[in-house]
Amino acid sequence: MIWFFERPGERLQCEIRQSGESEGFELVWTTNDGRTLTERSLDPEELMSRRRFLEERLRLDGWVRPGRTTPLLIPLVPRILD
């Protein structure tokens, strides 16, 4: 799974993948200049929780996910059948 984050002049890529070096999974952050930070875990849900936490921190720091839109909440209206 891959996510992208942007703010003026900067871009981050976040990926959760199976580890290539050992058992488990990796959360890999890559900056637009190619630097990477990798966190490993045997539990993919743990890494998803970590990603969500970091995504919230990024959002508070001015980062956005390009192309992501918040769905409108449309009230449910019962359909009238003929």
N, CA and C of each residue as an Amber inpcrd file, in Angstrom:
protein
   246
   0.8500000  -1.1590000   0.0000000   0.0000000   0.0000000   0.0000000
   0.9010000   1.2280000   0.0000000   0.5570000   2.2110000  -0.8210000
   1.3680000   3.4190000  -0.9390000   0.4790000   4.6450000  -0.7790000
   0.9790000   5.6180000  -0.0210000   0.2960000   6.8940000   0.1630000
   1.2870000   8.0020000  -0.1540000   0.7780000   9.1290000  -0.6530000
   1.6110000  10.2840000  -0.9400000   1.1190000  11.4670000  -0.1190000
   2.0580000  12.3010000   0.2840000   1.7670000  13.5030000   1.0510000
   2.5610000  14.6420000   0.4380000   1.9570000  15.8280000   0.3850000
   2.6300000  16.9770000  -0.2120000   2.3870000  18.2340000   0.6040000
   3.3320000  19.1260000   0.4890000   3.1680000  20.5110000   0.8950000
   4.0910000  21.2930000  -0.0320000   3.9420000  22.6010000  -0.1470000
   4.6980000  23.3450000  -1.1540000   6.1930000  22.9970000  -1.1730000
   6.6320000  22.4890000  -2.3180000   8.0380000  22.1670000  -2.5230000
   8.5100000  20.8520000  -1.9330000   7.6180000  20.0810000  -1.3130000
   8.0200000  18.8310000  -0.6770000   7.0190000  17.7240000  -0.9860000
   7.5210000  16.5100000  -0.9810000   6.6690000  15.3430000  -1.2230000
   7.1980000  14.1760000  -0.4020000   6.3020000  13.4250000   0.2060000
   6.6360000  12.2160000   0.9480000   5.8760000  11.0410000   0.3510000
   6.5120000   9.8920000   0.3520000   5.8320000   8.6590000  -0.0230000
   5.8860000   7.7370000   1.1790000   4.7670000   7.1250000   1.4890000
   4.6830000   6.1760000   2.5950000   4.2320000   4.8350000   2.0180000
   4.9360000   3.7810000   2.3810000   4.5970000   2.4590000   1.8650000
   4.6250000   1.4450000   3.0010000   3.6270000   0.5750000   3.0340000
   3.6440000  -0.5870000   3.9130000   3.7720000  -1.8010000   3.0070000
   4.7920000  -2.6080000   3.2990000   5.0870000  -3.7610000   2.4370000
   5.6530000  -4.8970000   3.2750000   5.7010000  -6.0880000   2.6650000
   6.3520000  -7.2080000   3.3340000   7.8440000  -6.9230000   3.3630000
   8.4670000  -7.3010000   4.4520000   9.8920000  -7.0730000   4.5990000
  10.6750000  -7.9390000   3.6130000  11.6730000  -7.3460000   2.9870000
  12.5140000  -8.0900000   2.0690000  13.6930000  -8.7450000   2.7680000
  13.9770000  -8.3160000   4.0110000  15.1470000  -8.8180000   4.7230000
  14.8080000  -9.8370000   5.8060000  13.5980000  -9.7990000   6.3090000
  13.2240000 -10.6940000   7.4050000  11.7230000 -10.9320000   7.3720000
  11.2400000 -11.6530000   8.3670000   9.7960000 -11.8460000   8.4740000
   9.1430000 -10.5310000   8.8460000   7.8770000 -10.4130000   8.5620000
   7.1320000  -9.2420000   8.9750000   6.9400000  -8.2170000   7.8720000
   6.7360000  -6.9850000   8.3080000   6.3590000  -5.9040000   7.4030000
   7.1850000  -4.6670000   7.6940000   7.2060000  -3.7580000   6.7290000
   7.9530000  -2.5130000   6.8590000   7.0540000  -1.3240000   6.5630000
   7.2400000  -0.2680000   7.3130000   6.6400000   1.0340000   7.0350000
   7.8100000   1.8960000   6.5560000   7.7750000   2.2930000   5.2830000
   8.8970000   3.0030000   4.6740000   8.4570000   4.3970000   4.2460000
   9.1450000   5.4070000   4.7550000   8.9080000   6.8000000   4.3780000
  10.0540000   7.2260000   3.4700000   9.7130000   7.7940000   2.3070000
  10.7250000   8.2670000   1.3640000  10.4650000   9.7290000   1.0610000
  11.5090000  10.5560000   1.2340000  11.3840000  11.9910000   0.9550000
  11.6500000  12.2560000  -0.5150000  11.3310000  13.4780000  -0.9650000
  11.5210000  13.8000000  -2.3760000  12.9980000  13.8360000  -2.7690000
  13.9180000  13.8920000  -1.8090000  15.3450000  13.8350000  -2.1510000
  15.9210000  12.4230000  -2.0020000  15.0470000  11.4230000  -1.7620000
  15.4670000  10.0270000  -1.7510000  15.8250000   9.4370000  -0.3980000
  15.8340000  10.2340000   0.6540000  16.1190000   9.6760000   1.9820000
  14.9630000   8.7930000   2.4290000  15.2860000   7.7110000   3.1550000
  14.2410000   6.8030000   3.6260000  14.3750000   6.5650000   5.1250000
  13.2380000   6.2920000   5.7360000  13.1510000   5.8790000   7.1300000
  12.2880000   4.6270000   7.1400000  12.7980000   3.5510000   7.7320000
  12.0800000   2.2840000   7.7280000  11.8180000   1.8230000   9.1620000
  10.5640000   1.4530000   9.4300000  10.1710000   0.8520000  10.7020000
   9.6740000  -0.5500000  10.3840000  10.0250000  -1.5170000  11.2230000
   9.6340000  -2.9080000  10.9790000   8.7510000  -3.4380000  12.1150000
   7.8630000  -4.3650000  11.7400000   6.9900000  -5.0140000  12.7240000
   6.5090000  -6.3430000  12.1580000   6.2140000  -7.2710000  13.0370000
   5.6050000  -8.5320000  12.6110000   4.1140000  -8.3720000  12.3860000
   3.5380000  -7.2810000  12.9140000   2.0960000  -7.0530000  12.8700000
   1.7550000  -5.9160000  11.9080000   1.1150000  -6.2220000  10.7540000
   0.7880000  -5.1540000   9.8040000  -0.1990000  -4.1300000  10.3770000
  -1.0870000  -4.5680000  11.2850000  -2.0320000  -3.6250000  11.8990000
  -1.3080000  -2.5970000  12.7640000  -0.2340000  -3.0220000  13.4010000
   0.5780000  -2.0930000  14.1920000   1.1630000  -1.0010000  13.2970000
   1.6490000  -1.4030000  12.1320000   2.2030000  -0.4160000  11.2000000
   1.1250000   0.4910000  10.6250000  -0.0770000  -0.0380000  10.3960000
  -1.1790000   0.8060000   9.9170000  -1.5410000   1.8420000  10.9750000
  -1.5770000   1.4340000  12.2300000  -1.8650000   2.3840000  13.3110000
  -0.7840000   3.4470000  13.3890000   0.4550000   3.0320000  13.2430000
   1.5760000   3.9830000  13.2570000   1.4610000   4.9580000  12.0940000
   1.1100000   4.4570000  10.8960000   0.9510000   5.3200000   9.7260000
  -0.1610000   6.3380000   9.9560000  -1.2850000   5.8870000  10.5120000
  -2.3990000   6.8100000  10.7750000  -1.9890000   7.8930000  11.7740000
  -1.2400000   7.5000000  12.8100000  -0.7470000   8.4720000  13.7820000
   0.1590000   9.4990000  13.1090000   1.1080000   9.0070000  12.3010000
   2.0340000   9.9170000  11.6220000   1.3150000  10.7840000  10.5920000
   0.3000000  10.2190000   9.9170000  -0.4690000  11.0050000   8.9520000
  -1.1570000  12.1810000   9.6500000  -1.6880000  11.9530000  10.8260000
  -2.3330000  13.0370000  11.5620000  -1.3040000  14.1030000  11.9450000
  -0.1330000  13.6790000  12.3640000   0.9320000  14.6480000  12.6930000
   1.3390000  15.4520000  11.4610000   1.4420000  14.7790000  10.3100000
   1.7770000  15.4750000   9.0610000   0.6960000  16.4920000   8.7100000
  -0.5670000  16.0790000   8.8470000  -1.6770000  16.9820000   8.5290000
  -1.6010000  18.2430000   9.3810000  -1.3140000  18.0780000  10.6650000
  -1.2010000  19.2330000  11.5530000  -0.0140000  20.1220000  11.1850000
   0.9640000  19.5440000  10.4810000   2.1510000  20.2910000  10.0650000
   2.0270000  20.8280000   8.6340000   0.8000000  20.7870000   8.0670000
   0.5670000  21.3860000   6.7620000   0.6610000  20.4650000   5.5650000
   0.8320000  19.1690000   5.7850000   0.8910000  18.2170000   4.6780000
  -0.5280000  17.8030000   4.2760000  -0.7110000  17.5040000   2.9870000
  -1.9950000  17.0140000   2.4800000  -1.7450000  15.7840000   1.6130000
  -2.7860000  14.9890000   1.4670000  -2.7340000  13.8630000   0.5320000
  -3.3590000  14.3280000  -0.7720000  -2.5630000  14.4510000  -1.8450000
  -3.0960000  14.9620000  -3.1040000  -4.1850000  14.0600000  -3.6670000
  -5.2250000  14.7060000  -4.1740000  -6.3150000  13.9630000  -4.7860000
  -7.2870000  13.3520000  -3.8000000  -7.0170000  13.4710000  -2.5290000
  -7.9250000  12.9010000  -1.5270000  -9.0270000  13.9000000  -1.2420000
 -10.2380000  13.4240000  -1.3190000 -11.3730000  14.2760000  -1.0130000
 -12.1600000  13.6600000   0.1270000 -12.7350000  14.4950000   0.9150000
 -13.5740000  14.0160000   2.0070000 -14.9830000  13.8190000   1.4700000
 -15.5290000  12.6080000   1.5910000 -16.8730000  12.3800000   1.0550000
 -17.9180000  13.2010000   1.8010000 -18.9000000  13.6620000   1.0480000
 -20.0050000  14.3990000   1.6470000 -20.9040000  13.4280000   2.3990000
 -21.4030000  13.8650000   3.5160000 -22.3490000  13.0400000   4.2590000
 -23.7440000  13.3500000   3.7370000 -24.3500000  12.3900000   3.0980000
 -25.6800000  12.5680000   2.5210000 -26.6730000  11.8240000   3.3950000
 -27.6780000  12.5300000   3.9220000 -28.6490000  11.8280000   4.7670000
 -29.4060000  10.7820000   3.9580000 -29.6710000   9.6870000   4.6160000
 -30.4320000   8.6280000   3.9450000 -31.8960000   9.0270000   3.8680000
 -32.4540000   8.9630000   2.6710000 -33.8580000   9.2790000   2.4560000
 -34.5360000   8.0130000   1.9980000 -35.6070000   7.5990000   2.6550000
 -36.2710000   6.3650000   2.2330000 -36.8060000   6.4920000   0.8110000
 -36.6180000   5.4310000   0.0350000 -37.1270000   5.4150000  -1.3320000
 -38.6040000   5.0290000  -1.3020000 -39.3520000   5.6970000  -2.1240000
 -40.7850000   5.3790000  -2.2430000 -40.9320000   4.5240000  -3.4900000
 -41.4100000   3.3240000  -3.3210000 -41.5720000   2.4180000  -4.4470000
 -42.9710000   2.5730000  -5.0050000 -43.0800000   2.5490000  -6.3290000
 -44.3930000   2.6180000  -7.0010000 -45.1400000   1.3270000  -6.8790000
